[in-house]
Amino acid sequence: MTDVEIGKRLCTIRQVRGWTQERLSRIIFGEQTKICGWEKGRHSIHASEIALLALALCFSLDVFFRPGPFDIGACLLPMPPETEMPAAE
């Protein structure tokens, strides 16, 4: 799977969840520009980073990396009850 394909799938999941890149970056302690780079396929993502994203966005890595057409419905896992976001510094 290419960086572009991974990025498109990440972007789709984030958007379906209704999250902004900024919100996701605050949760995984990254930078919004890093999320943007991943989603556009400009930067490779490390296994530890994709694991954090899977935890934050509640998606199945098995389905995410399955070859062929992306099945967003099978990929998404139930989200836990929403907790309050920490205040931005």
DODOZA-298630 format. One line per field, with one value per atom (N, C-alpha, C, CB): atom name; residue number from 0; x, y, z; residue in three letters. Coordinates in steps of 0.2 Angstrom, whole numbers, plus 2048, in hexadecimal, padded with zeros to 3 digits. Glycine has a CB too. Layout:
atomo (CA_...) .
num (NUM_...) .
X (X_...) .
Y (Y_...) .
Z (Z_...) .
residuo (ALA_...) .
end
This chain:
atomo (N_CA_C_CB_N_CA_C_CB_N_CA_C_CB_N_CA_C_CB_N_CA_C_CB_N_CA_C_CB_N_CA_C_CB_N_CA_C_CB_N_CA_C_CB_N_CA_C_CB_N_CA_C_CB_N_CA_C_CB_N_CA_C_CB_N_CA_C_CB_N_CA_C_CB_N_CA_C_CB_N_CA_C_CB_N_CA_C_CB_N_CA_C_CB_N_CA_C_CB_N_CA_C_CB_N_CA_C_CB_N_CA_C_CB_N_CA_C_CB_N_CA_C_CB_N_CA_C_CB_N_CA_C_CB_N_CA_C_CB_N_CA_C_CB_N_CA_C_CB_N_CA_C_CB_N_CA_C_CB_N_CA_C_CB_N_CA_C_CB_N_CA_C_CB_N_CA_C_CB_N_CA_C_CB_N_CA_C_CB_N_CA_C_CB_N_CA_C_CB_N_CA_C_CB_N_CA_C_CB_N_CA_C_CB_N_CA_C_CB_N_CA_C_CB_N_CA_C_CB_N_CA_C_CB_N_CA_C_CB_N_CA_C_CB_N_CA_C_CB_N_CA_C_CB_N_CA_C_CB_N_CA_C_CB_N_CA_C_CB_N_CA_C_CB_N_CA_C_CB_N_CA_C_CB_N_CA_C_CB_N_CA_C_CB_N_CA_C_CB_N_CA_C_CB_N_CA_C_CB_N_CA_C_CB_N_CA_C_CB_N_CA_C_CB_N_CA_C_CB_N_CA_C_CB_N_CA_C_CB_N_CA_C_CB_N_CA_C_CB_N_CA_C_CB_N_CA_C_CB_N_CA_C_CB_N_CA_C_CB_N_CA_C_CB_N_CA_C_CB_N_CA_C_CB_N_CA_C_CB_N_CA_C_CB_N_CA_C_CB_N_CA_C_CB_N_CA_C_CB_N_CA_C_CB_N_CA_C_CB_N_CA_C_CB_N_CA_C_CB_N_CA_C_CB_N_CA_C_CB_N_CA_C_CB) .
num (0_0_0_0_1_1_1_1_2_2_2_2_3_3_3_3_4_4_4_4_5_5_5_5_6_6_6_6_7_7_7_7_8_8_8_8_9_9_9_9_10_10_10_10_11_11_11_11_12_12_12_12_13_13_13_13_14_14_14_14_15_15_15_15_16_16_16_16_17_17_17_17_18_18_18_18_19_19_19_19_20_20_20_20_21_21_21_21_22_22_22_22_23_23_23_23_24_24_24_24_25_25_25_25_26_26_26_26_27_27_27_27_28_28_28_28_29_29_29_29_30_30_30_30_31_31_31_31_32_32_32_32_33_33_33_33_34_34_34_34_35_35_35_35_36_36_36_36_37_37_37_37_38_38_38_38_39_39_39_39_40_40_40_40_41_41_41_41_42_42_42_42_43_43_43_43_44_44_44_44_45_45_45_45_46_46_46_46_47_47_47_47_48_48_48_48_49_49_49_49_50_50_50_50_51_51_51_51_52_52_52_52_53_53_53_53_54_54_54_54_55_55_55_55_56_56_56_56_57_57_57_57_58_58_58_58_59_59_59_59_60_60_60_60_61_61_61_61_62_62_62_62_63_63_63_63_64_64_64_64_65_65_65_65_66_66_66_66_67_67_67_67_68_68_68_68_69_69_69_69_70_70_70_70_71_71_71_71_72_72_72_72_73_73_73_73_74_74_74_74_75_75_75_75_76_76_76_76_77_77_77_77_78_78_78_78_79_79_79_79_80_80_80_80_81_81_81_81_82_82_82_82_83_83_83_83_84_84_84_84_85_85_85_85_86_86_86_86_87_87_87_87_88_88_88_88) .
X (804_800_804_7FB_803_807_805_806_809_808_802_80E_800_7FA_7F4_7FB_7F4_7EF_7ED_7F0_7F3_7F2_7EF_7F9_7F2_7EF_7E8_7F3_7E6_7DF_7DA_7DD_7DC_7D8_7D8_7DB_7DE_7DE_7D9_7E5_7D9_7D5_7CE_7D7_7CC_7C5_7C3_7C4_7C7_7C5_7C4_7CA_7C9_7C8_7C2_7CF_7C1_7BB_7B4_7BB_7B4_7AE_7AD_7AE_7B2_7B2_7B0_7B8_7B0_7AF_7B4_7A8_7BA_7C0_7C4_7C4_7C6_7CB_7D2_7CA_7D6_7DD_7E0_7E2_7DE_7E0_7DE_7DD_7D8_7D6_7DA_7CE_7DB_7DE_7E6_7DE_7E9_7EF_7F0_7F2_7EB_7EB_7EB_7E6_7E7_7E6_7EC_7E0_7EF_7F5_7FC_7F5_7FB_801_806_805_803_806_805_804_807_806_801_80D_7FD_7F8_7FB_7F4_801_804_807_80A_808_80A_804_80D_7FE_7F8_7F7_7F2_7F7_7F6_7FB_7F7_801_806_805_80D_803_801_7FB_7FF_7F6_7F0_7F1_7EA_7F5_7F7_7FC_7F9_7FF_804_80B_801_80C_812_817_812_815_819_817_81A_81C_81B_819_821_815_813_816_80B_818_81B_816_820_818_813_811_817_815_813_80E_819_80E_80A_803_80D_803_7FD_7F9_7FE_7FD_7FA_7F6_7FF_7F9_7F6_7F0_7FB_7F0_7EA_7E5_7EC_7E6_7E1_7DE_7E4_7E2_7DF_7DA_7E4_7DD_7D9_7D3_7DE_7D3_7CD_7C9_7D0_7CB_7C8_7C7_7C1_7CC_7CB_7D0_7CD_7CE_7D1_7D7_7CC_7DD_7E3_7E2_7E9_7DF_7DF_7DB_7DB_7D5_7D1_7D4_7CA_7D7_7DB_7E0_7DE_7E4_7E9_7E7_7EF_7E1_7DF_7DF_7D7_7E2_7E3_7DC_7E7_7DB_7D5_7D1_7D1_7CB_7C7_7C6_7C0_7C6_7C6_7BF_7C9_7BE_7B7_7B7_7B6_7B5_7B5_7B0_7B3_7AA_7A6_7A9_7A0_7AD_7B0_7B6_7B2_7B9_7BF_7BD_7C2_7B8_7B6_7B4_7B1_7B6_7B4_7B0_7BB_7AC_7A8_7AD_7A4_7AB_7AF_7AC_7AD_7B1_7AF_7AC_7B5_7A8_7A5_7AA_7A1_7A7_7AC_7AE_7A8_7B4_7B7_7B9_7BD_7B9_7BB_7C2_7B9_7C3_7C9_7CD_7C9_7D4_7D8_7D8_7DF_7D8_7D9_7DF_7D8_7DF_7E5_7E9_7E3_7F0_7F4_7F6_7FA) .
Y (7FA_800_806_800_80B_811_816_814_81B_820_824_825_825_829_825_82A_81E_81A_81A_813_81A_81A_821_819_826_82D_82E_832_82B_82C_828_829_822_81E_822_817_825_828_82E_82A_832_838_836_83B_831_82E_82D_828_829_827_82D_822_832_838_83C_83C_83D_841_83D_842_837_833_834_82B_834_835_83C_833_841_848_84C_848_849_84D_851_847_856_85A_858_862_85A_858_85B_85B_861_864_860_86B_85E_85A_853_858_850_84A_84B_846_850_851_853_857_856_857_851_85C_84C_846_841_842_841_83D_840_839_847_84B_84C_847_84D_84E_855_849_856_85D_85C_860_861_861_860_868_864_863_85C_868_858_851_84D_84E_84E_84B_84C_84D_852_855_851_85C_851_84D_846_84E_843_83C_83B_839_83F_83E_840_843_844_845_841_84D_83C_837_83A_834_840_843_840_84B_83E_83B_834_83F_830_829_829_824_824_823_81D_823_81E_818_814_81B_80E_809_80C_802_80F_811_817_814_81B_821_81E_825_819_816_813_811_810_80D_812_809_818_81D_81F_823_820_822_81D_824_817_812_812_80B_813_814_81A_814_820_826_826_82C_823_824_81D_825_818_812_80E_813_80C_808_802_80C_7FD_7F7_7F7_7F1_7F6_7F5_7F0_7F5_7EA_7E5_7E7_7DF_7EA_7EC_7F2_7EE_7F6_7FC_7FA_801_7F5_7F3_7ED_7F1_7EC_7E6_7E9_7E4_7E5_7E7_7E8_7E3_7EC_7EC_7F3_7E6_7F3_7F9_7FA_7F8_800_801_801_808_7FD_7FC_800_7F4_806_80A_807_811_804_802_7FC_7FF_7F8_7F2_7F5_7ED_7FA_7FD_800_801_804_808_803_80D_805_801_806_7FF_804_809_80D_805_814_819_818_820_819_81A_820_819_821_827_82D_827_832_838_83B_83E_83C_840_847_83C_84B_852_853_856_857_858_85D_85B_85B_860_867_85D_86C_873_874_878_877_879_87E_87C_87D_881_887_87E) .
Z (800_800_800_806_7FC_7FB_801_7F4_802_806_805_807_7FE_7FC_7FE_7F4_7FD_7FE_806_7FC_80A_811_813_815_810_812_810_80E_80A_809_80E_801_810_814_81B_815_81D_824_823_825_81E_81D_81D_816_81A_81A_821_815_824_82B_82F_82E_82F_833_831_832_82B_829_82B_821_82A_82C_834_82B_838_83F_841_842_83C_83D_840_841_840_843_83E_846_841_83D_83E_83F_83A_83A_841_834_843_849_84F_849_84F_855_855_854_850_850_852_849_850_851_859_84E_85C_863_867_865_865_868_868_865_862_861_863_85B_865_867_861_86C_85B_855_853_84F_84D_84A_844_847_843_83E_837_83E_836_830_82E_82F_834_833_830_83A_833_831_82A_836_828_821_81D_821_81E_81A_819_81D_81F_81E_819_825_81A_817_80F_819_80E_806_804_806_808_805_804_7FF_807_807_80C_808_811_816_818_81C_819_81B_822_81A_824_82B_82E_82B_834_838_83B_83D_83C_83F_846_840_84A_851_850_855_84A_849_847_844_842_840_846_83A_84A_850_854_854_856_859_856_85A_84F_84B_84C_844_84C_84C_853_84B_858_85F_860_864_85D_85E_85A_85B_854_84F_84F_848_853_854_84D_858_84A_844_844_83E_840_840_83B_83E_83E_839_834_83E_836_831_82B_835_82C_827_823_829_827_824_81F_829_820_81C_817_820_817_812_80B_814_807_800_7FC_7FC_7F7_7F4_7F6_7F4_7F4_7F5_7FD_7F2_7FF_806_809_808_80E_811_817_812_817_81D_822_81B_820_825_829_821_826_829_82E_824_82C_82F_836_82A_836_83C_842_83A_847_84E_852_852_856_85A_85E_85F_85E_862_869_85F_86E_875_876_87A_87C_87D_87D_884_87A_879_880_875_881_887_885_88A_88A_888_886_88E_881_87E_883_877_883_888_884_889_888_886_882_88B_87C_879_87D_872_87C_880_87C_882) .
residuo (MET_MET_MET_MET_THR_THR_THR_THR_ASP_ASP_ASP_ASP_VAL_VAL_VAL_VAL_GLU_GLU_GLU_GLU_ILE_ILE_ILE_ILE_GLY_GLY_GLY_GLY_LYS_LYS_LYS_LYS_ARG_ARG_ARG_ARG_LEU_LEU_LEU_LEU_CYS_CYS_CYS_CYS_THR_THR_THR_THR_ILE_ILE_ILE_ILE_ARG_ARG_ARG_ARG_GLN_GLN_GLN_GLN_VAL_VAL_VAL_VAL_ARG_ARG_ARG_ARG_GLY_GLY_GLY_GLY_TRP_TRP_TRP_TRP_THR_THR_THR_THR_GLN_GLN_GLN_GLN_GLU_GLU_GLU_GLU_ARG_ARG_ARG_ARG_LEU_LEU_LEU_LEU_SER_SER_SER_SER_ARG_ARG_ARG_ARG_ILE_ILE_ILE_ILE_ILE_ILE_ILE_ILE_PHE_PHE_PHE_PHE_GLY_GLY_GLY_GLY_GLU_GLU_GLU_GLU_GLN_GLN_GLN_GLN_THR_THR_THR_THR_LYS_LYS_LYS_LYS_ILE_ILE_ILE_ILE_CYS_CYS_CYS_CYS_GLY_GLY_GLY_GLY_TRP_TRP_TRP_TRP_GLU_GLU_GLU_GLU_LYS_LYS_LYS_LYS_GLY_GLY_GLY_GLY_ARG_ARG_ARG_ARG_HIS_HIS_HIS_HIS_SER_SER_SER_SER_ILE_ILE_ILE_ILE_HIS_HIS_HIS_HIS_ALA_ALA_ALA_ALA_SER_SER_SER_SER_GLU_GLU_GLU_GLU_ILE_ILE_ILE_ILE_ALA_ALA_ALA_ALA_LEU_LEU_LEU_LEU_LEU_LEU_LEU_LEU_ALA_ALA_ALA_ALA_LEU_LEU_LEU_LEU_ALA_ALA_ALA_ALA_LEU_LEU_LEU_LEU_CYS_CYS_CYS_CYS_PHE_PHE_PHE_PHE_SER_SER_SER_SER_LEU_LEU_LEU_LEU_ASP_ASP_ASP_ASP_VAL_VAL_VAL_VAL_PHE_PHE_PHE_PHE_PHE_PHE_PHE_PHE_ARG_ARG_ARG_ARG_PRO_PRO_PRO_PRO_GLY_GLY_GLY_GLY_PRO_PRO_PRO_PRO_PHE_PHE_PHE_PHE_ASP_ASP_ASP_ASP_ILE_ILE_ILE_ILE_GLY_GLY_GLY_GLY_ALA_ALA_ALA_ALA_CYS_CYS_CYS_CYS_LEU_LEU_LEU_LEU_LEU_LEU_LEU_LEU_PRO_PRO_PRO_PRO_MET_MET_MET_MET_PRO_PRO_PRO_PRO_PRO_PRO_PRO_PRO_GLU_GLU_GLU_GLU_THR_THR_THR_THR_GLU_GLU_GLU_GLU_MET_MET_MET_MET_PRO_PRO_PRO_PRO_ALA_ALA_ALA_ALA_ALA_ALA_ALA_ALA_GLU_GLU_GLU_GLU) .
end
